[in-house]
């Protein structure tokens, strides 16, 4: 009698697990497909600074870096003088909707003045968005996100 109960109990246990796995597999949904549509126009970025950018050899930070999504689209490890214009473009991969650039600049550690960065995003050479970042006391790095919507029309704000 005991071997019969052991076989019956084992069969019920294995059958129950098989039924549960079959049921759980039937509830799985197919993965979502996300369609990304590129925005119309040619996008570029202009960075103006009130300080010279220098790389930090101790923390191994670049002097100036721009990240778009997961990609570094611009990186400088040498000194960037104040008077050198920084124009980045055309930028590929701008999607319809909201996009974001992450700007990071490193000031000279002995700079005693306030550092300011002005970042302007252009679509077809027309300013779309402009944002400023300033340094904080005791920090040599200035960074921040520039968020813009590619659907916004800059001509709507310039109606005559």
N, C-alpha and C positions, 0 to 999 in steps of 0.2 A: 503494500500500500504506500509506503514512504517513497519508493522510486517513482510510482505513478504521480503522486502529489508534487514531487520535485520536477518531473518533466512537465506537468501541467502548469505549475507556477512559472517555470522558465519560459514556456511557450507564451503564457499570458504577458510576461514582462517584455519579451522580445517583440511580440505582436503589438503591445501598447506603444513601445518606443517607435516601431516602424510606422504605426498609424499617426503618431504625433509628428514625426518627421515629414510624412506625406502631406499632412494638413498644413504644417508651417511652410513648406515649399509651395503650396498652392496659393498662399497669401502674399507671396513676394510680388512686388510691382516692378515693372521694368525701370531702368534708370532714366532720369530726366535728361532730355537733350536740350541744351541751351544754345540758342542761335544768337550769334554775335554779329551785329551789322555795323560796318564801319561808317563813320560820319562823313558827310560830304565836305569838301574844302581841303585846303592845305593849312595845317596847323604848325605854328612855330612858337618859340619861347624866347623872351628877352629878359636878361638878368642884369640889373644895375646895382652897384654897391657903393658904400661910402667908406670902404676899407679895403686893404689888400688882403687877398686870401692866401694863407700859407698852410701847408700840410703839417699835421702834428705827428712827429716821428715816434713819440712815446706811445700814444694811443693808436697809431697807424691810421689816422683819419685822413682822407683826401682834403685838398684845399677847397674844392668845389665839386659837388656831385648832384646829379638830378636823376631821380628814379621815377619811372612811369610804369605803374602796375608792378610787375615782378622783375622788370628789366631795368638795368642801369643804362640810361641813354646818353649820359654825359658824365665824365669823371676826369678830374685834373688832380695830379699829385705834385705839380710844380707850383711856383708862386704865380698868382694871378694879380697883376697890377690893377689899381683903381681905374685907370683910363682905358683899359682893354675892354671893348664891348663883348658881351657874351650873347651870341645869337645861336639858338639851337633849332634846327629845322631843315627840311620838312620832317615832321614827326609821324611815323607810321603807327597804325593800330589804334587810333582814336575811335572809340565806339560811340554810337548814338546814345545819348543820355549823359549820365554823370561820369566824369573822369577825374583822376587825381594825379598830380605831380608831387613828389616829396623832394624838397630842396634842402641841402645841407651845405653850409659854408663854415670854414674855420678861420677865425681871426688870429692875428699875432697876439701871443699871450701878454705882451708888454703894451698893447694898445690901451690908451687911456681915454679914448673917446667912445661915444655911443656908435655902435655899428648898425647900419640899416641896409636891408636888401629889398629891392622892389622887383617883383616878378610880374611880367605881363604876358598873357597868352593871346596869340593872334590867330585869327582864322581868315585866310586870304588877305593878309596884311592889314586887317581891321582889328583893333583891340577888342577882345572878347571879355577878358577879366583881368584885373590888376590887383595885386595884394602886396602888402609890406610886412616885413618881419624885422624886429629890432633885437639887439643883444640884451642880455640880462647881466646884472652885476655879478662878477666872479666867474662867468662862463665865457669860454672862447669860441664856442660853437653856436651857430644860429641855424635853426632848422624849423621847418613847418610845411604843412600840406597846402597846395593850391588846388582847390576843387572848382571845377567848372562844368557846365552843362552844355553839350554840343548842340542841343536843340534851341538854346536861347539865341535870339536874333539881336545882334548889336545894333542893327539899323533901326529897331523899334524904339530904342532909347534916344535916338538922334533925329526924331521927327521935327520937321520945320513947320 
